Amino acid sequence: MTEAIEVTAEVIEPTDALQVVYTPAVFADNLAALDAYIDQQIAPYIGAQIDPKDYEQVKMARKCMADLNKLKAPIETERKRVKREYEAPLKAFEGRVKAITSKIDEVRASLKQQVDEADEQFKEWRLGILREEYEGCAGVIADVIPFEAILDPTWLNRSTMESKAVNELFEKVQTALKGYDTLQKKELNHKDQVVKHYADTLDLIAALELEDRLNEEDRKMAEFKAAQEAARMTAEQRREPEPQPEPIQETMPEPMQEAAPMLRYALSMEFTGTQEYAQQVANTLKGMGLTGATLKCMGVVGNEQ
């Protein structure tokens, strides 16, 4: 005899809404009793003061700190265990939900990339049309005012009709032309700078204000230079004339005379006289630069000794 086996299958219908039924956890604990016990254990330590100079009290305080850590440790361990068990179903639930929503994100990212590329292509196409329109209607300012100064970024959006963008472009060009003509007709001392500023900003008032600022800078610079020149002239007038150096008279060097050759002579002479006279002769010879002279008495003449 064959037994019939009954099979029951759950049919899950597709849905677009997340429906969750959960039962909040109910904790059965002894927190009240634990709280009272902790109050008893920490009572001796509340308000305790130690003498920092008494090393025994410092050691005792360290031991009390260790005891309090031991008192707290098992409580924290149990709290973390309950938290892990309590959060486990939530983490599993979040994982399943994110797995589903990530599929949506992937498909959306692919579509967004294509949409962004299409928008960029549209902007390039619209930009080309507006640039051609600008070059056709700008006339003399086409080479002075860049197209980028005229362009309004909103003209490149799909939400802006092409006809509206072109009409606004024409109006802006006409306004720019009027401002450019106004600057050309004015006598400006800094026309190049003013026109360039207007071409970049299309702000006629700001361009004219720039002319005023540059003129004021020129005036201040002119006053400064005039003051410098006046100071220089005053200093020159007060400065005493410096004495002119006497001209240097060039003298011709005297021709050098050749030195006479030095020769050695020997002089031998005899004379008759007293010893004093002989000494005078010797002194005279020495005064003439004759050295080596010696006096020698040859004998006595008459009664002289």
Residue pairs with C-beta under 8 A, 6 or more apart in sequence:
18 97
20 93
25 86
27 82
34 75
38 71
41 71
42 68
42 71
45 64
45 68
48 61
48 64
50 57
50 58
50 60
50 61
51 57
52 58
119 158
122 156
122 158
123 156
126 155
126 156
126 162
126 165
127 151
127 156
129 162
129 166
130 147
130 151
130 155
130 165
130 166
130 169
131 147
133 166
133 169
133 170
134 142
134 147
134 150
134 169
134 173
135 142
135 147
137 169
137 170
137 173
138 145
138 150
138 173
138 176
138 177
139 177
140 177
140 180
141 173
141 176
141 177
141 180
141 199
144 180
144 195
144 199
145 176
145 180
145 198
145 199
145 202
146 199
146 200
149 199
149 200
149 201
149 202
150 169
150 172
150 173
150 176
150 202
152 165
152 168
152 172
154 160
155 165
155 168
155 169
172 202
175 202
176 202
179 198
179 202
179 204
179 207
180 195
180 198
182 204
183 191
183 194
183 195
183 198
183 204
183 207
184 195
188 194
188 211
189 211
189 214
189 215
189 218
190 210
190 211
190 214
190 215
193 210
193 214
194 207
194 208
194 210
194 211
194 214
195 207
197 203
197 206
197 207
197 210
198 204
198 206
198 207
201 207
267 290
267 293
270 298
271 278
271 281
272 301
273 281
274 304
275 297
278 295
278 297
279 295
281 295
282 293
282 295
285 293
286 293
